């Protein structure tokens, strides 16, 4: 079997964690068939949102040049080498908030 690169594993874990958290709130989310720059398409009732997922231990780079509605910032937590999914943070941030000059990552804490 082919090895998976560490960054691909980390990104996939982040996307799956976002899908699980959204499902807790009756939001269905799935990856599009083709990679068009959006990681997930989320649906609740008759509302559809494109989601860009960034998974990191630190502050993510904000992709403002891409089209999406929501940035899902996943901050993974570890105990030494063990990933602690239940302690990891998922932040959903509207793109228009990211674009504001007064947006501050420290406000998430």
Secondary structure, DSSP 8 states (H G I E B T S, - for coil): -----HHHHHHHHHHHHHHHHHHTTT-EEE--SS-SS-SEEEEETTEEEEEEEEEESS-----TTS--SEEEEEE--EETTEE-GGG-EEEEEEHHHHTSTT--GGGG-
